[in-house]
Amino acid sequence: MSATQASFNFFSFKGKYRVMHLTWFAFFLTFVVWFSHAPLMASIRETFDLTTQQVKIILILNVALTIPARIIIGMLVDHYGPRKVYSSLLLLSSFACIFFATAESFETLAIARFMLGFVGAGFVIGIRMISEWFPVKQVGLAEGIYGGWGNFGSAAAALTLPSLALFYGGDDGWRYAIGTTGIMIFIYAFVYFNTVTDTPEGSTYFKPNKTGGLEVTSKGDFFFYLLMNIPLYAALAVLTWKLTTLALLTSSAATFIYIGLIAVYAFQTYKIYQVNAHIFKESVPEIHKYKFKQVAILDLSYMVTFGSELAVVSMLPLFFLDTFEISQATAGMLASGYAFMNLVARPTGGWFSDKFGRKKTLIIAMCGLAVGYFLMSQINSNWMIPLAVIVTMSCSFFVQSGEGAVFAVVPLVQRRLTGQIAGMAGAYGNVGAVCFLTIFSFVSAQTFFLVIAVASIFTLLAVMFLDEPKGTMTEVLPDGTVQMIEVA
């Protein structure tokens, strides 16, 4: 490895570092918008006189649409490139954000929050962009910085939006605060489009051979892939059921949705078969082969890491407010400590993965998750607030370093499919969020944390079967020449 490859200059704003900073800031803004409601939930609850169940439904709806959105965005980014797709996502999400800020009823509020789940798909786009600009030996750290500093947007929202709402004043202060975030991403959509390129000059942007589904390389992996798609639809079915129990959907509407989900799954299965029909007739060349097992394990790992982060970030401000009977602004500041760790933890997870091994880093993270969430399940009103914050931040360190470790592996599975693999892993993160938040709607916060701890233990068992990426990645250039990319 050359000295140039070994060094990493975070403070540079040239070349690949410039693209990294512009991209993590795009992701940062998506998270500010996506979780703009969480620190202001007390004001929103008061404005609409929401019940506890209605509040929890808003939290679940916020992460639901991201499940299919990340799959779709993963396909789009592999085909059209990160620059166009990220700019378009920011632009469209700005309108959904303003729609939420101007809602006048719970039903409108719920629809707008559901639509805003689409902004959460932005994460997938940057994963592909960063993997195009950084060499394999640096991709874990670079992806960690992208994810960590981007995810910090939820902490930034918790820290600033309650104060911004107070600055605007009045009962509608929260509306103006959230609307401001929508204007910010509207402007940045044009900034990003005009300041980045998909690849360094002279590089080839690899695209999938076919679109419509993820390419797999064996018959067994084909059926494994179909099996791993089921939880994506099951999570949406669970959400539909939950809305029905709260009388927000009629039984006939729910039946229509269930049938629709089955139909979409059948159609997706057909498209996946179209993409992969050749594997039933002939063997796949060795240079194109990869194990879908790797993708499945990363999906499950991201389900408990990012899935739990989304769920906890959504409920933590209210948890602190109700547990310790403090102000909304103070609760937002305390809860921001959980997401604040993204600045350090996610890059650390990526760096450790680059330095000490992908599998080992994930194993350590899963152990830390289990212990951390168990300790969080013990927090109650008798605790000293500083101790509760320390435990929360310690737990989040392992959660977010685990996320960094997952996406240090994603670009190494199959480069030309990075967007789709990232999309599926990202979608599983939202499956975790929907499942955890649905469980939260039935149990206490303490039991909720304990459930995540148990899920982490089961995921740890799956990680034991992960193969450490090694050797080289092979890509075929458009002119037929073969390019070898060193992995380890």
HELIX and SHEET records of a PDB file:
HELIX    1   1 ALA A    3  ALA A    6  1                                   4    
HELIX    2   2 GLY A   15  TRP A   34  1                                  20    
HELIX    3   3 ALA A   38  LEU A   40  5                                   3    
HELIX    4   4 MET A   41  PHE A   48  1                                   8    
HELIX    5   5 THR A   52  ALA A   64  1                                  13    
HELIX    6   6 THR A   66  TYR A   80  1                                  15    
HELIX    7   7 PRO A   82  ALA A  101  1                                  20    
HELIX    8   8 PHE A  106  LEU A  116  1                                  11    
HELIX    9   9 GLY A  117  ALA A  121  5                                   5    
HELIX   10  10 GLY A  122  TRP A  133  1                                  12    
HELIX   11  11 VAL A  136  TYR A  168  1                                  33    
HELIX   12  12 GLY A  173  PHE A  193  1                                  21    
HELIX   13  13 LYS A  219  THR A  245  1                                  27    
HELIX   14  14 SER A  251  ASN A  276  1                                  26    
HELIX   15  15 ALA A  277  PHE A  280  5                                   4    
HELIX   16  16 GLU A  286  HIS A  288  5                                   3    
HELIX   17  17 PHE A  292  PHE A  324  1                                  33    
HELIX   18  18 GLN A  328  PHE A  340  1                                  13    
HELIX   19  19 ASN A  342  PHE A  356  1                                  15    
HELIX   20  20 ARG A  358  MET A  376  1                                  19    
HELIX   21  21 ILE A  385  VAL A  409  1                                  25    
HELIX   22  22 VAL A  410  LEU A  412  5                                   3    
HELIX   23  23 ARG A  415  LEU A  417  5                                   3    
HELIX   24  24 THR A  418  PHE A  440  1                                  23    
HELIX   25  25 ALA A  445  VAL A  463  1                                  19    
SHEET    1   A 2 THR A 472  VAL A 476  0                                        
SHEET    2   A 2 VAL A 482  GLU A 486 -1                                        
END                                                                             
